[in-house]
Amino acid sequence: MFGRLRKDIQVVFDRDPAAKSVLEVLLCYPGLHAIMLHRVAHFFYRHRLFLIARLVSQFSRALTQIEIHPGAKIGEGLFIDHGAGVVIGETAEVGNNVTIYQGVTLGGTGKEKGKRHPTIGDNVVISTGAKILGSFTVGENSKIGAGSVVLKPVPPNSTVVGVPGKVVVRDGEKVASVSGIDLRHDLLPDPVTEAMFAMQSNVEKLEKRVEELEAALAAVNRKEH
């Protein structure tokens, strides 16, 4: 138990430069509190003591503003940064070394039974306010952009942005690893802006071509007169 706690504390130091001391991490990081309490709730859930499990998870929610259903399966090295508004559903599965920012939802899309929440692969970064809804897999080493709404499977080593979420980078540049997780979720491509720039460039080319044609037509008219 203490060995796992040491690993959880080290995860905070590895991914949050604001962390100053072990005591600060233990007392002031709601993401760590939520993970610790989830382990207790999940223990009761696995032993079919569902009411006790839910009571523990509700206490955790009141304390941390992070709601993790006791049935969710959480891997090693999860880091929930700030955490307010994070919701993780009952059948969600979170892999190892995953980073989740505030306002993220790992939710379902209806009242269907069975597996209805997403599976998150290892080393995934889910940015602020992202919503991943449905029973599908987000591949390892992927990044989900802030505010994205993901409704379909995401291949490994991908970057997803937008509403609905679209894969805009795959197998490009650096791939995150256990020893070096890429947390730069502020440096994601913006396909809408890129499309606007492309349209602007095309309009400028067309305007230049029209000017050339008008000049050529004016020259022809002058010769005829």
N, C-alpha and C positions, 0 to 999 in steps of 0.2 A: 504493500500500500504506500509506504513512504517513498519507495523507489519510483513509483508512478507519479507521486506528487512532485518529486524532484524534477522529473521529466517535464511535467506540466509547467512548472515555474521556469525551467530553462527555455521552453517554447516562447514564453512571454518575453524574456530577455532577448531571444533571437530575433523576434519580429516586431518589437515595440521599443524604439530608442528612448521613449519617455520613461521606461522602467528604471528606477534608481536603486532599489534594494529588495531583498527577499521579503522583508516585512511589509513593504509597500505593496508588493504583488499579492501577498496573502490577504491583506486587509482591504485593498482598494480596487481590485480587478473583478468586476461582476462576471466577466466571461469565464474566469477560472472558477468562481463560486458556482456558476451554473453547471459547469462540467462536473465538478465534484458532487453536487447534489443529484445530477442526472444519474451518476453511477449508483447512488443509493436507490433512487427511484427505479432504475432498470433492474436492479437486483430483486426488488419486490415484484416487479412486473413479470420477470422470468419465473418467479415462484408462484405466479397466478394470484398474488395479493394485490389485485388491481386498485382497490380503493386506497390502500396505504400508498401505493405507487403514485396515484394521482394527487393525493394530499401532499406528498413530498414535492412533486413537480409544481403544484400550485403555490406552495411556500417559496420555491425557487423563483417562480415567476414574479411573485410579489416583491421578493428581495432584490432581484436582478433586472427585471423588465425583459427577461429572456425566457421564452416558452419552448421547452423541449419535451415532447411527449415521452413518457417513460418507456414506450415501446421502441423508440428510435434507436438504431444501432450506430454508435459513435466510435470511430477508430482512434488510434494514438495520434498525439500531436495536434489536436484541433485547437485553433486559436480564434476566439471570438473577440474582436476589437471593439471596445465600447459596448456594443451589444444591444442597446435599447431597441426594442421592436423586432428582434430576431424571433422567428417561429420555425420550428422543425417538427414535422408531422410524424404520426405514429409509425408508419412503415418506411420512413426515410432511412437511408443508409449513407453514412459519411465515412469516407476512407481516411487514410493516414495523412497527416501534415496538411490538412485543409485549413484555409483562412477564410473567415466569414466576417464581414463588416456589418455595421448597424442597419436595421431595417430589412434584412434579408428574410425571405420566406421560402421554405422548402415545403410546398403544399401540394394538395390534390386538386382535381378539377371537377369532382362530383361526389356522389354518395355511394360509389361502387365499393364492393367489399374486396378484401385481399390487398395485394400490393398496389398502392395508389399514390405513393409519394416517390420523389426521385432518388436515384442512387448517385452519389457524388464520388468520383474517382480520387485517387491519391494526388496530393500536391495542387489541388484546385484552389483558385482564389475567386471568391464571390464578392463583388464590390457592393458599395452602399446602395440599399434600396432595390436590389435585384430580386426578381420573383422567378422561381423555378417550379413549374406546376405540372404535375403528372408523373406517371410511372415510367420513367425512362432513365437512361444513364448519361451523366456528364463525364466524358472521358478524362483520364488522368492528364495532369499538367496543363489544364485549360484555364482560361480567365473569362469571367462573366462581367461585362461592363456595368457601371453604375446605372441603376434604373431600368435595366433590361428585363424583358419578360420572356422567359425561355419556355417553349411549349413542345419542343421536339428534341430528340437525342442530339448530343454534341460529341463529335469525334475527339479522340485524344489530341493534345497539343494544339488546341484551337482557341481563338479569341472570338467571343460573341458580344454583339452590341445591338441595341435597338429594341423596338416594340412592333411586332414580335421580334424576338431575338434572331439574328442571322449570323452565321459564321463568316467572319471577315478576314481571319488569318488562320492558316493551318500549317503546321510543320514549318513555321517561319521563324527565323532568327533563333533566339535562345529558348531552350526548353527547360522548364523548372525541374529541379531535382530535390531529393530529400535534404541534401546538404546546402542547397542554395535556391530557395523558393523566390520566384520573381514576384514581388509585391507591388510593382509599379503599375497599379490599375488606373493611374491618371494618364498613362501614355498609351491609350488605346485608339485605334483608327476610328474615324467618324465617316461612315459611308455617305451620309446625307450631305455633309459639307464637301466631301470629295466630288460627289455628283454635281453639286452646285458650281464648283470651280470648273469642272469639265464643261458644263453647259455655258458658263461665262466665256470660257476659252473658245468654244465653237461659235458663239454669237459674235465675238470679236473678229474671228476669221471670216465669218459671213459678211459682216459690215465692211471689212477691208476689201473683200471681193466685190461687193456691190459698188463701192467707191471706184474701184478699178474699172468695172464695166461701164459705169456712168461716165468716167473720164474718157474711155475709149469711144463710147457712143457720141459724146460731145465733139471729139476730134473728127469723127467721120462726118458729123453734121457740118462742121466748119469747112471741110474740104469740099463738100457738095455745094456749099454756097460761095 
